[in-house]
Amino acid sequence: MAYREKLEEIQRLLGRLEAETPEAIRAFKAFMAAVERPSPLGLKEKELINVALAVAAQCEWCIAFHVRGALENGASRAEILDAAMQAVLMHGGPALMYLTPVLGVLDELGA
């Protein structure tokens, strides 16, 4: 599967929502920016948490978005897989299956 395609789908979705629900999507983006600012947790740590949450939520778009974000913020492949395994610990076999897209994104982005 082309995970870059998932990332493009996210951009298309956001574009449509900006046109159709501008106030709501602006509010969501503002909230996301506020939460993702560096704080006691750095951006890398926040993205690793987001990877685990994306796996637990079984959201392939979220996985693609946050694996890329983790890589962009200095996370290694091993750190990303370790974070993803935390979701498996808490959510079991179904979460384990969502390591398929995690590995796919890592491979596709050359990590």
Buried (B, 14 or more C-beta within 10 A) or exposed (E): EEBEEBBEEBEEEEEEBEEEEEEEBEEEEEEEEEEBEEEEEEBBBBBBBBBBBBBBBBBBBBBBBBBBBBBEBEBEBEBBBBBBBBBBEEBEEEBBEBBEBBBBBBEBBEB
